[in-house]
Amino acid sequence: RRRALERCLNKITSHPKLYNDPNLKMFLESDRFVIDVKRKNKDESKGMLKSLGEVVSHATTFNKFIETDEWFDNHKNQLEILDSQLKTLMKSVEAVVRQRKDLSGATTEFGDNVLSMAGAENNKSLARNLTILGNIQKKIKELHEKQVKQDVATLENTIDDYIRLIGSIKVAFNSREKVYQTWQNA
């Protein structure tokens, strides 16, 4: 979560318009963030109630949006397909991560059992080889755990970023439809 928040803040602060946003500055600099937000929301809510009333009065007259631009229609369909595929990929990656964790646990158990056998073995040569095998299994377990962390850090986070980006694009498409409806009702 910390890495995701850090990446998100880096992306936000690297954007030229968001970098100077007063809400972002308040979030990053305020020691009393909750109090500052409540104070700001009280000031802004007076104007918001008026616009909410206007929206409700126009809500009954919304026109159905019919896409006339083929480019938007094609890209919206492509986004839906990509979103579905990325969510499926995310589930698959999560399954692989779970399997690697299970494999790591099984490897640990196997290594512990081999080390126990080595301690009980009378043949010194066999006991030494079993000890080596048990220690190798522990190293393999560490590699599996490292691979799980790497998968989460790269694959899951990247896929999640793309899913969120597609969600933002969908919001932009929906905003386009709302602007059209507002324009038609004006």
Contact map, one row per residue, 1 for C-alpha under 8 A:
111110000000000000000000000000000000000000000000000000000000000000000000000000000000000000000000000000000000000000000000000000000000000000000000000000000000000000000000000000000000000000
111111000000000000000000000000000000000000000000000000000000000000000000000000000000000000000000000000000000000000000000000000000000000000000000000000000000000000000000000000000000000000
111111100000000000000000000000000000000000000000000000000000000000000000000000000000000000000000000000000000000000000000000000000000000000000000000000000000000000000000000000000000000000
111111110000000000000000000000000000000000000000000000000000000000000000000000000000000000000000000000000000000000000000000000000000000000000000000000000000100000000000000000000000000000
111111111000000000000000000000000000000000000000000000000000000000000000000000000000000000000000000000000000000000000000000000000000000000000000000000000000000000000000000000000000000000
011111111100000000000000000000000000000000000000000000000000000000000000000000000000000000000000000000000000000000000000000000000000000000000000000000000000000000000000000000000000000000
001111111110000000000000000000000000000000000000000000000000000000000000000000000000000000000000000000000000000000000000000000000000000000000000000000000000000000000000000000000000000000
000111111111000000000000000000000000000000000000000000000000000000000000000000000000000000000000000000000000000000000000000000000000000000000000000000000000000000000000000000000000000000
000011111111100000000000000000000000000000000000000000000000000000000000000000000000000000000000000000000000000000000000000000000000000000000000000000000000000000000000000000000000000000
000001111111110000000000000000000000000000000000000000000000000000000000000000000000000000000000000000000000000000000000000000000000000000000000000000000000000000000000000000000000000000
000000111111111000000000000000000000000000000000000000000000000000000000000000000000000000000000000000000000000000000000000000000000000000000000000000000000000000000000000000000000000000
000000011111111001100000000000000000000000000000000000000000000000000000000000000000000000000000000000000000000000000000000000000000000000000000000000000000000000000000000000000000000000
000000001111111101100000000000000000000000000000000000000000000000000000000000000000000000000000000000000000000000000000000000000000000000000000000000000000000000000000000000000000000000
000000000111111101100000000000000000000000000000000000000000000000000000000000000000000000000000000000000000000000000000000000000000000000000000000000000000000000000000000000000000000000
000000000011111111100000000000000000000000000000000000000000000000000000000000000000000000000000000000000000000000000000000000000000000000000000000000000000000000000000000000000000000000
000000000000111111110000000000000000000000000000000000000000000000000000000000000000000000000000000000000000000000000000000000000000000000000000000000000000000000000000000000000000000000
000000000000001111111000000000000000000000000000000000000000000000000000000000000000000000000000000000000000000000000000000000000000000000000000000000000000000000000000000000000000000000
000000000001111111111001000000000000000000000000000000000000000000000000000000000000000000000000000000000000000000000000000000000000000000000000000000000000000000000000000000000000000000
000000000001111111111001000000000000000000000000000000000000000000000000000000000000000000000000000000000000000000000000000000000000000000000000000000000000000000000000000000000000000000
000000000000000111111101100000000000000000000000000000000000000000000000000000000000000000000000000000000000000000000000000000000000000000000000000000000000000000000000000000000000000000
000000000000000011111111100000000000000000000000000000000000000000000000000000000000000000000000000000000000000000000000000000000000000000000000000000000000000000000000000000000000000000
000000000000000000011111110000000000000000000000000000000000000000000000000000000000000000000000000000000000000000000000000000000000000000000000000000000000000000000000000000000000000000
000000000000000000001111111000000000000000000000000000000000000000000000000000000000000000000000000000000000000000000000000000000000000000000000000000000000000000000000000000000000000000
000000000000000001111111111100000000000000000000000000000000000000000000000000000000000000000000000000000000000000000000000000000000000000000000000000000000000000000000000000000000000000
000000000000000000011111111111000000000000000000000000000000000000000000000000000000000000000000000000000000000000000000000000000000000000000000000000000000000000000000000000000000000000
000000000000000000000111111111001001000000000000000000000000000000000000000000000000000000000000000000000000000000000000000000000000000000000000000000000000000000000000000000000000000000
000000000000000000000011111111001000000000000000000000000000000000000000000000000000000000000000000000000000000000000000000000000000000000000000000000000000000000000000000000000000000000
000000000000000000000001111111000000000000000000000000000000000000000000000000000000000000000000000000000000000000000000000000000000000000000000000000000000000000000000000000000000000000
000000000000000000000000111111100000000000000000000000000000000000000000000000000000000000000000000000000000000000000000000000000000000000000000000000000000000000000000000000000000000000
000000000000000000000000111111111001000000000000000000000000000000000000000000000000000000000000000000000000000000000000000000000000000000000000000000000000000000000000000000000000000000
000000000000000000000000000011111000000000000000000000000000000000000000000000000000000000000000000000000000000000000000000000000000000000000000000000000000000000000000000000000000000000
000000000000000000000000000001111111000000000000000000000000000000000000000000000000000000000000000000000000000000000000000000000000000000000000000000000000000000000000000000000000000000
000000000000000000000000011001111111100000000000000000000000000000000000000000000000000000000000000000000000000000000000000000000000000000000000000000000000000000000000000000000000000000
000000000000000000000000000000011111110000000000000000000000000000000000000000000000000000000000000000000000000000000000000000000000000000000000000000000000000000000000000000000000000000
000000000000000000000000000000011111111000000000000000000000000000000000000000000000000000000000000000000000000000000000000000000000000000000000000000000000000000000000000000000000000000
000000000000000000000000010001011111111100000000000000000000000000000000000000000000000000000000000000000000000000000000000000000000000000000000000000000000000000000000000000000000000000
000000000000000000000000000000001111111110000000000000000000000000000000000000000000000000000000000000000000000000000000000000000000000000000000000000000000000000000000000000000000000000
000000000000000000000000000000000111111111000000000000000000000000000000000000000000000000000000000000000000000000000000000000000000000000000000000000000000000000000000000000000000000000
000000000000000000000000000000000011111111100000000000000000000000000000000000000000000000000000000000000000000000000000000000000000000000000000000000000000000000000000000000000000000000
000000000000000000000000000000000001111111110000000000000000000000000000000000000000000000000000000000000000000000000000000000000000000000000000000000000000000000000000000000000000000000
000000000000000000000000000000000000111111111000000000000000000000000000000000000000000000000000000000000000000000000000000000000000000000000000000000000000000000000000000000000000000000
000000000000000000000000000000000000011111111100000000000000000000000000000000000000000000000000000000000000000000000000000000000000000000000000000000000000000000000000000000000000000000
000000000000000000000000000000000000001111111100000000000000000000000000000000000000000000000000000000000000000000000000000000000000000000000000000000000000000000000000000000000000000000
000000000000000000000000000000000000000111111111000000000000000000000000000000000000000000000000000000000000000000000000000000000000000000000000000000000000000000000000000000000000000000
000000000000000000000000000000000000000011111111100000000000000000000000000000000000000000000000000000000000000000000000000000000000000000000000000000000000000000000000000000000000000000
000000000000000000000000000000000000000001111111110000000000000000000000000000000000000000000000000000000000000000000000000000000000000000000000000000000000000000000000000000000000000000
000000000000000000000000000000000000000000011111111000000000000000000000000000000000000000000000000000000000000000000000000000000000000000000000000000000000000000000000000000000000000000
000000000000000000000000000000000000000000011111111100000000000000000000000000000000000000000000000000000000000000000000000000000000000000000000000000000000000000000000000000000000000000
000000000000000000000000000000000000000000001111111110000000000000000000000000000000000000000000000000000000000000000000000000000000000000000000000000000000000000000000000000000000000000
000000000000000000000000000000000000000000000111111111000000000000000000000000000000000000000000000000000000000000000000000000000000000000000000000000000000000000000000000000000000000000
000000000000000000000000000000000000000000000011111111100000000000000000000000000000000000000000000000000000000000000000000000000000000000000000000000000000000000000000000000000000000000
000000000000000000000000000000000000000000000001111111110000000000000000000000000000000000000000000000000000000000000000000000000000000000000000000000000000000000000000000000000000000000
000000000000000000000000000000000000000000000000111111111000000000000000000000000000000000000000000000000000000000000000000000000000000000000000000000000000000000000000000000000000000000
000000000000000000000000000000000000000000000000011111111100000000000000000000000000000000000000000000000000000000000000000000000000000000000000000000000000000000000000000000000000000000
000000000000000000000000000000000000000000000000001111111110000000000000000000000000000000000000000000000000000000000000000000000000000000000000000000000000000000000000000000000000000000
000000000000000000000000000000000000000000000000000111111111000000000000000000000000000000000000000000000000000000000000000000000000000000000000000000000000000000000000000000000000000000
000000000000000000000000000000000000000000000000000011111111000000000000000000000000000000000000000000000000000000000000000000000000000000000000000000000000000000000000000000000000000000
000000000000000000000000000000000000000000000000000001111111110000000000000000000000000000000000000000000000000000000000000000000000000000000000000000000000000000000000000000000000000010
000000000000000000000000000000000000000000000000000000111111110000000000000000000000000000000000000000000000000000000000000000000000000000000000000000000000000000000000000000000000000000
000000000000000000000000000000000000000000000000000000011111110000000000000000000000000000000000000000000000000000000000000000000000000000000000000000000000000000000000000000000000000000
000000000000000000000000000000000000000000000000000000000111111000000000000000000000000000000000000000000000000000000000000000000000000000000000000000000000000000000000000000000000000010
000000000000000000000000000000000000000000000000000000000111111100000000000000000000000000000000000000000000000000000000000000000000000000000000000000000000000000000000000000000000110110
000000000000000000000000000000000000000000000000000000000000111110000000000000000000000000000000000000000000000000000000000000000000000000000000000000000000000000000000000000000000100110
000000000000000000000000000000000000000000000000000000000000011111000000000000000000000000000000000000000000000000000000000000000000000000000000000000000000000000000000000000000000100000
000000000000000000000000000000000000000000000000000000000000001111100000000000000000000000000000000000000000000000000000000000000000000000000000000000000000000000000000000000001001100000
000000000000000000000000000000000000000000000000000000000000000111110000000000000000000000000000000000000000000000000000000000000000000000000000000000000000000000000000000000000000000000
000000000000000000000000000000000000000000000000000000000000000011111101100000000000000000000000000000000000000000000000000000000000000000000000000000000000000000000000000000000000000000
000000000000000000000000000000000000000000000000000000000000000001111100100000000000000000000000000000000000000000000000000000000000000000000000000000000000000000000000000000000000000000
000000000000000000000000000000000000000000000000000000000000000000111111100000000000000000000000000000000000000000000000000000000000000000000000000000000000000000000000000000000000000000
000000000000000000000000000000000000000000000000000000000000000000111111110000000000000000000000000000000000000000000000000000000000000000000000000000000000000000000000000000000000000000
000000000000000000000000000000000000000000000000000000000000000000001111111000000000000000000000000000000000000000000000000000000000000000000000000000000000000000000000000000000000000000
000000000000000000000000000000000000000000000000000000000000000000101111111100000000000000000000000000000000000000000000000000000000000000000000000000000000000000000000000000000000000000
000000000000000000000000000000000000000000000000000000000000000000111111111110000000000000000000000000000000000000000000000000000000000000000000000000000000000000000000000000000000000000
000000000000000000000000000000000000000000000000000000000000000000000111111111000000000000000000000000000000000000000000000000000000000000000000000000000000000000000000000000000000000000
000000000000000000000000000000000000000000000000000000000000000000000011111111100000000000000000000000000000000000000000000000000000000000000000000000000000000000000000000000000000000000
000000000000000000000000000000000000000000000000000000000000000000000001111111110000000000000000000000000000000000000000000000000000000000000000000000000000000000000000010010000000000000
000000000000000000000000000000000000000000000000000000000000000000000000111111111000000000000000000000000000000000000000000000000000000000000000000000000000000000000000000000000000000000
000000000000000000000000000000000000000000000000000000000000000000000000011111111100000000000000000000000000000000000000000000000000000000000000000000000000000000000000000000000000000000
000000000000000000000000000000000000000000000000000000000000000000000000001111111110000000000000000000000000000000000000000000000000000000000000000000000000000000000100000000000000000000
000000000000000000000000000000000000000000000000000000000000000000000000000111111111000000000000000000000000000000000000000000000000000000000000000000000000000000000000000000000000000000
000000000000000000000000000000000000000000000000000000000000000000000000000011111111100000000000000000000000000000000000000000000000000000000000000000000000000000000000000000000000000000
000000000000000000000000000000000000000000000000000000000000000000000000000001111111110000000000000000000000000000000000000000000000000000000000000000000000000000000000000000000000000000
000000000000000000000000000000000000000000000000000000000000000000000000000000111111111000000000000000000000000000000000000000000000000000000000000000000000000000100100000000000000000000
000000000000000000000000000000000000000000000000000000000000000000000000000000011111111100000000000000000000000000000000000000000000000000000000000000000000000000000000000000000000000000
000000000000000000000000000000000000000000000000000000000000000000000000000000001111111110000000000000000000000000000000000000000000000000000000000000000000000000000000000000000000000000
000000000000000000000000000000000000000000000000000000000000000000000000000000000111111111000000000000000000000000000000000000000000000000000000000000000000001001100000000000000000000000
000000000000000000000000000000000000000000000000000000000000000000000000000000000011111111100000000000000000000000000000000000000000000000000000000000000000000000100000000000000000000000
000000000000000000000000000000000000000000000000000000000000000000000000000000000001111111110000000000000000000000000000000000000000000000000000000000000000000000000000000000000000000000
000000000000000000000000000000000000000000000000000000000000000000000000000000000000111111111000000000000000000000000000000000000000000000000000000000000000001000000000000000000000000000
000000000000000000000000000000000000000000000000000000000000000000000000000000000000011111111100000000000000000000000000000000000000000000000000000000000001001100000000000000000000000000
000000000000000000000000000000000000000000000000000000000000000000000000000000000000001111111110000000000000000000000000000000000000000000000000000000000000000000000000000000000000000000
000000000000000000000000000000000000000000000000000000000000000000000000000000000000000111111111000000000000000000000000000000000000000000000000000000000000000000000000000000000000000000
000000000000000000000000000000000000000000000000000000000000000000000000000000000000000011111111100000000000000000000000000000000000000000000000000000100011000000000000000000000000000000
000000000000000000000000000000000000000000000000000000000000000000000000000000000000000001111111110000000000000000000000000000000000000000000000000000000001000000000000000000000000000000
000000000000000000000000000000000000000000000000000000000000000000000000000000000000000000111111111000000000000000000000000000000000000000000000000000000000000000000000000000000000000000
000000000000000000000000000000000000000000000000000000000000000000000000000000000000000000011111111100000000000000000000000000000000000000000000000000000000000000000000000000000000000000
000000000000000000000000000000000000000000000000000000000000000000000000000000000000000000001111111110000000000000000000000000000000000000000000000100110000000000000000000000000000000000
000000000000000000000000000000000000000000000000000000000000000000000000000000000000000000000111111111000000000000000000000000000000000000000000000000000000000000000000000000000000000000
000000000000000000000000000000000000000000000000000000000000000000000000000000000000000000000011111111100000000000000000000000000000000000000000000000000000000000000000000000000000000000
000000000000000000000000000000000000000000000000000000000000000000000000000000000000000000000001111111110000000000000000000000000000000000000001100100000000000000000000000000000000000000
000000000000000000000000000000000000000000000000000000000000000000000000000000000000000000000000111111111000000000000000000000000000000000000001100100000000000000000000000000000000000000
000000000000000000000000000000000000000000000000000000000000000000000000000000000000000000000000011111111100000000000000000000000000000000000000000000000000000000000000000000000000000000
000000000000000000000000000000000000000000000000000000000000000000000000000000000000000000000000001111111110000000000000000000000000000000000001000000000000000000000000000000000000000000
000000000000000000000000000000000000000000000000000000000000000000000000000000000000000000000000000111111111000000000000000000000000000000011101100000000000000000000000000000000000000000
000000000000000000000000000000000000000000000000000000000000000000000000000000000000000000000000000011111111100000000000000000000000000000001000000000000000000000000000000000000000000000
000000000000000000000000000000000000000000000000000000000000000000000000000000000000000000000000000001111111110000000000000000000000000000000000000000000000000000000000000000000000000000
000000000000000000000000000000000000000000000000000000000000000000000000000000000000000000000000000000111111111000000000000000000000000011011000000000000000000000000000000000000000000000
000000000000000000000000000000000000000000000000000000000000000000000000000000000000000000000000000000011111111100000000000000000000000011001000000000000000000000000000000000000000000000
000000000000000000000000000000000000000000000000000000000000000000000000000000000000000000000000000000001111111110000000000000000000000000000000000000000000000000000000000000000000000000
000000000000000000000000000000000000000000000000000000000000000000000000000000000000000000000000000000000111111111000000000000000000010010000000000000000000000000000000000000000000000000
000000000000000000000000000000000000000000000000000000000000000000000000000000000000000000000000000000000011111111100000000000000000111111000000000000000000000000000000000000000000000000
000000000000000000000000000000000000000000000000000000000000000000000000000000000000000000000000000000000001111111110000000000000000010000000000000000000000000000000000000000000000000000
000000000000000000000000000000000000000000000000000000000000000000000000000000000000000000000000000000000000111111111000000000000000010000000000000000000000000000000000000000000000000000
000000000000000000000000000000000000000000000000000000000000000000000000000000000000000000000000000000000000011111111100000000000110110000000000000000000000000000000000000000000000000000
000000000000000000000000000000000000000000000000000000000000000000000000000000000000000000000000000000000000001111111110000000000110111000000000000000000000000000000000000000000000000000
000000000000000000000000000000000000000000000000000000000000000000000000000000000000000000000000000000000000000111111111000000000000000000000000000000000000000000000000000000000000000000
000000000000000000000000000000000000000000000000000000000000000000000000000000000000000000000000000000000000000011111111100000100100000000000000000000000000000000000000000000000000000000
000000000000000000000000000000000000000000000000000000000000000000000000000000000000000000000000000000000000000001111111100001111110000000000000000000000000000000000000000000000000000000
000000000000000000000000000000000000000000000000000000000000000000000000000000000000000000000000000000000000000000111111100000100000000000000000000000000000000000000000000000000000000000
000000000000000000000000000000000000000000000000000000000000000000000000000000000000000000000000000000000000000000011111110000100000000000000000000000000000000000000000000000000000000000
000000000000000000000000000000000000000000000000000000000000000000000000000000000000000000000000000000000000000000001111111101100000000000000000000000000000000000000000000000000000000000
000000000000000000000000000000000000000000000000000000000000000000000000000000000000000000000000000000000000000000000001111100100000000000000000000000000000000000000000000000000000000000
000000000000000000000000000000000000000000000000000000000000000000000000000000000000000000000000000000000000000000000000111111100000000000000000000000000000000000000000000000000000000000
000000000000000000000000000000000000000000000000000000000000000000000000000000000000000000000000000000000000000000000000111111110000000000000000000000000000000000000000000000000000000000
000000000000000000000000000000000000000000000000000000000000000000000000000000000000000000000000000000000000000000000000001111111000000000000000000000000000000000000000000000000000000000
000000000000000000000000000000000000000000000000000000000000000000000000000000000000000000000000000000000000000000000100101111111100000000000000000000000000000000000000000000000000000000
000000000000000000000000000000000000000000000000000000000000000000000000000000000000000000000000000000000000000000001111111111111110000000000000000000000000000000000000000000000000000000
000000000000000000000000000000000000000000000000000000000000000000000000000000000000000000000000000000000000000000000100000111111111000000000000000000000000000000000000000000000000000000
000000000000000000000000000000000000000000000000000000000000000000000000000000000000000000000000000000000000000000000100000011111111100000000000000000000000000000000000000000000000000000
000000000000000000000000000000000000000000000000000000000000000000000000000000000000000000000000000000000000000001101100000001111111110000000000000000000000000000000000000000000000000000
000000000000000000000000000000000000000000000000000000000000000000000000000000000000000000000000000000000000000001100100000000111111111000000000000000000000000000000000000000000000000000
000000000000000000000000000000000000000000000000000000000000000000000000000000000000000000000000000000000000000000000000000000011111111100000000000000000000000000000000000000000000000000
000000000000000000000000000000000000000000000000000000000000000000000000000000000000000000000000000000000000001001100000000000001111111110000000000000000000000000000000000000000000000000
000000000000000000000000000000000000000000000000000000000000000000000000000000000000000000000000000000000000011111100000000000000111111111000000000000000000000000000000000000000000000000
000000000000000000000000000000000000000000000000000000000000000000000000000000000000000000000000000000000000001000100000000000000011111111100000000000000000000000000000000000000000000000
000000000000000000000000000000000000000000000000000000000000000000000000000000000000000000000000000000000000001000000000000000000001111111110000000000000000000000000000000000000000000000
000000000000000000000000000000000000000000000000000000000000000000000000000000000000000000000000000000000011011000000000000000000000111111111000000000000000000000000000000000000000000000
000000000000000000000000000000000000000000000000000000000000000000000000000000000000000000000000000000000011001000000000000000000000011111111100000000000000000000000000000000000000000000
000000000000000000000000000000000000000000000000000000000000000000000000000000000000000000000000000000000000000000000000000000000000001111111110000000000000000000000000000000000000000000
000000000000000000000000000000000000000000000000000000000000000000000000000000000000000000000000000000010010000000000000000000000000000111111111000000000000000000000000000000000000000000
000000000000000000000000000000000000000000000000000000000000000000000000000000000000000000000000000000011011000000000000000000000000000011111111100000000000000000000000000000000000000000
000000000000000000000000000000000000000000000000000000000000000000000000000000000000000000000000000000010000000000000000000000000000000001111111110000000000000000000000000000000000000000
000000000000000000000000000000000000000000000000000000000000000000000000000000000000000000000000000000000000000000000000000000000000000000111111111000000000000000000000000000000000000000
000000000000000000000000000000000000000000000000000000000000000000000000000000000000000000000000000110110000000000000000000000000000000000011111111100000000000000000000000000000000000000
000000000000000000000000000000000000000000000000000000000000000000000000000000000000000000000000000110010000000000000000000000000000000000001111111110000000000000000000000000000000000000
000000000000000000000000000000000000000000000000000000000000000000000000000000000000000000000000000000000000000000000000000000000000000000000111111111000000000000000000000000000000000000
000000000000000000000000000000000000000000000000000000000000000000000000000000000000000000000000000000000000000000000000000000000000000000000011111111100000000000000000000000000000000000
000000000000000000000000000000000000000000000000000000000000000000000000000000000000000000000000100110000000000000000000000000000000000000000001111111110000000000000000000000000000000000
000000000000000000000000000000000000000000000000000000000000000000000000000000000000000000000000000000000000000000000000000000000000000000000000111111111000000000000000000000000000000000
000000000000000000000000000000000000000000000000000000000000000000000000000000000000000000000000000000000000000000000000000000000000000000000000011111111110000000000000000000000000000000
000000000000000000000000000000000000000000000000000000000000000000000000000000000000000000001000100000000000000000000000000000000000000000000000001111111111000000000000000000000000000000
000000000000000000000000000000000000000000000000000000000000000000000000000000000000000000000000100000000000000000000000000000000000000000000000000111111111100000000000000000000000000000
000000000000000000000000000000000000000000000000000000000000000000000000000000000000000000000000000000000000000000000000000000000000000000000000000011111111110000000000000000000000000000
000000000000000000000000000000000000000000000000000000000000000000000000000000000000000000000000000000000000000000000000000000000000000000000000000001111111110000000000000000000000000000
000000000000000000000000000000000000000000000000000000000000000000000000000000000000000000001000000000000000000000000000000000000000000000000000000001111111111000000000000000000000000000
000000000000000000000000000000000000000000000000000000000000000000000000000000000000000001001100000000000000000000000000000000000000000000000000000000111111111100000000000000000000000000
000100000000000000000000000000000000000000000000000000000000000000000000000000000000000000000000000000000000000000000000000000000000000000000000000000011111111110000000000000000000000000
000000000000000000000000000000000000000000000000000000000000000000000000000000000000000000000000000000000000000000000000000000000000000000000000000000001111111111000000000000000000000000
000000000000000000000000000000000000000000000000000000000000000000000000000000000000010011000000000000000000000000000000000000000000000000000000000000000011111111100000000000000000000000
000000000000000000000000000000000000000000000000000000000000000000000000000000000000000001000000000000000000000000000000000000000000000000000000000000000001111111110000000000000000000000
000000000000000000000000000000000000000000000000000000000000000000000000000000000000000000000000000000000000000000000000000000000000000000000000000000000000111111111000000000000000000000
000000000000000000000000000000000000000000000000000000000000000000000000000000000000010000000000000000000000000000000000000000000000000000000000000000000000011111111100000000000000000000
000000000000000000000000000000000000000000000000000000000000000000000000000000000010011000000000000000000000000000000000000000000000000000000000000000000000001111111110000000000000000000
000000000000000000000000000000000000000000000000000000000000000000000000000000000000000000000000000000000000000000000000000000000000000000000000000000000000000111111111000000000000000000
000000000000000000000000000000000000000000000000000000000000000000000000000000000000000000000000000000000000000000000000000000000000000000000000000000000000000011111111100000000000000000
000000000000000000000000000000000000000000000000000000000000000000000000000000100010000000000000000000000000000000000000000000000000000000000000000000000000000001111111110000000000000000
000000000000000000000000000000000000000000000000000000000000000000000000000000000000000000000000000000000000000000000000000000000000000000000000000000000000000000111111111000000000000000
000000000000000000000000000000000000000000000000000000000000000000000000000000000000000000000000000000000000000000000000000000000000000000000000000000000000000000011111111100000000000000
000000000000000000000000000000000000000000000000000000000000000000000000000000000000000000000000000000000000000000000000000000000000000000000000000000000000000000001111111110000000000000
000000000000000000000000000000000000000000000000000000000000000000000000000100000000000000000000000000000000000000000000000000000000000000000000000000000000000000000111111111000000000000
000000000000000000000000000000000000000000000000000000000000000000000000000000000000000000000000000000000000000000000000000000000000000000000000000000000000000000000011111111100000000000
000000000000000000000000000000000000000000000000000000000000000000000000000000000000000000000000000000000000000000000000000000000000000000000000000000000000000000000001111111110000000000
000000000000000000000000000000000000000000000000000000000000000000000000000100000000000000000000000000000000000000000000000000000000000000000000000000000000000000000000111111111000000000
000000000000000000000000000000000000000000000000000000000000000000000000000000000000000000000000000000000000000000000000000000000000000000000000000000000000000000000000011111111100000000
000000000000000000000000000000000000000000000000000000000000000000000000000000000000000000000000000000000000000000000000000000000000000000000000000000000000000000000000001111111110000000
000000000000000000000000000000000000000000000000000000000000000000000000000000000000000000000000000000000000000000000000000000000000000000000000000000000000000000000000000111111111000000
000000000000000000000000000000000000000000000000000000000000000010000000000000000000000000000000000000000000000000000000000000000000000000000000000000000000000000000000000011111111100000
000000000000000000000000000000000000000000000000000000000000000000000000000000000000000000000000000000000000000000000000000000000000000000000000000000000000000000000000000001111111110000
000000000000000000000000000000000000000000000000000000000000000000000000000000000000000000000000000000000000000000000000000000000000000000000000000000000000000000000000000000111111111000
000000000000000000000000000000000000000000000000000000000000000010000000000000000000000000000000000000000000000000000000000000000000000000000000000000000000000000000000000000011111111100
000000000000000000000000000000000000000000000000000000000000011110000000000000000000000000000000000000000000000000000000000000000000000000000000000000000000000000000000000000001111111110
000000000000000000000000000000000000000000000000000000000000010000000000000000000000000000000000000000000000000000000000000000000000000000000000000000000000000000000000000000000111111111
000000000000000000000000000000000000000000000000000000000000000000000000000000000000000000000000000000000000000000000000000000000000000000000000000000000000000000000000000000000011111111
000000000000000000000000000000000000000000000000000000000000011000000000000000000000000000000000000000000000000000000000000000000000000000000000000000000000000000000000000000000001111111
000000000000000000000000000000000000000000000000000000000100111000000000000000000000000000000000000000000000000000000000000000000000000000000000000000000000000000000000000000000000111111
000000000000000000000000000000000000000000000000000000000000000000000000000000000000000000000000000000000000000000000000000000000000000000000000000000000000000000000000000000000000011111
